[in-house]
């Protein structure tokens, strides 16, 4: 399994996820995706879904 993946949404690079001990850590490639910066995901697909939700306005504010 690769240790990193590029995450794209609508042909725009959202960032990369890099495997760490607890999952995949997100590193944003543009300000649009900064809300995901440093978040840990179980897998790359989960990170991609989160980026898509952010673009579509479905991400809730952190408590």
C-alpha positions as CSV (number, residue, x, y, z in Angstrom):
1,X,0.0,0.0,0.0
2,X,1.3,3.5,-0.8
3,X,2.4,5.8,2.0
4,X,0.8,8.9,0.5
5,X,-2.0,9.9,-1.9
6,X,-2.9,13.1,-3.7
7,X,-6.4,14.2,-3.0
8,X,-8.3,15.9,-5.8
9,X,-11.7,17.4,-5.9
10,X,-13.2,18.7,-9.2
11,X,-9.8,18.6,-10.9
12,X,-8.3,20.8,-8.1
13,X,-5.6,19.4,-5.8
14,X,-7.0,19.6,-2.3
15,X,-3.8,18.2,-0.7
16,X,-2.0,15.0,0.2
17,X,-2.5,12.4,2.9
18,X,0.5,10.7,4.4
19,X,0.4,7.4,6.3
20,X,1.3,7.8,10.0
21,X,0.9,5.5,13.0
22,X,-2.7,6.4,13.5
23,X,-4.0,6.6,9.9
24,X,-3.5,9.2,7.1
25,X,-2.7,12.8,8.0
26,X,-4.0,15.5,5.6
27,X,-1.8,18.3,4.3
28,X,-3.7,21.0,2.5
29,X,-2.4,22.3,-0.8
30,X,-4.6,25.4,-0.9
31,X,-6.3,27.7,1.6
32,X,-9.7,26.3,0.5
33,X,-8.8,23.0,2.3
34,X,-7.1,24.4,5.4
35,X,-9.9,23.2,7.6
36,X,-8.7,19.7,7.0
37,X,-5.0,20.4,7.7
38,X,-3.6,18.0,10.2
39,X,-6.7,15.9,10.5
40,X,-6.2,12.2,10.7
41,X,-8.3,9.8,8.5
42,X,-8.6,6.0,8.5
43,X,-7.8,5.9,4.8
44,X,-7.3,8.1,1.7
45,X,-10.9,7.6,0.6
46,X,-12.2,9.0,3.9
47,X,-10.0,12.1,3.4
48,X,-11.3,12.5,-0.2
49,X,-14.9,12.4,1.0
50,X,-14.1,15.1,3.6
51,X,-12.6,17.3,1.0
52,X,-15.6,16.9,-1.3
53,X,-18.0,17.7,1.6
54,X,-15.9,20.8,2.3
55,X,-16.3,22.0,-1.3
56,X,-20.0,21.3,-1.2
57,X,-20.5,23.1,2.1
58,X,-21.4,20.1,4.2
59,X,-18.6,20.2,6.8
60,X,-19.7,21.2,10.3
61,X,-17.8,23.6,12.4
62,X,-15.5,22.0,15.0
63,X,-16.9,22.2,18.5
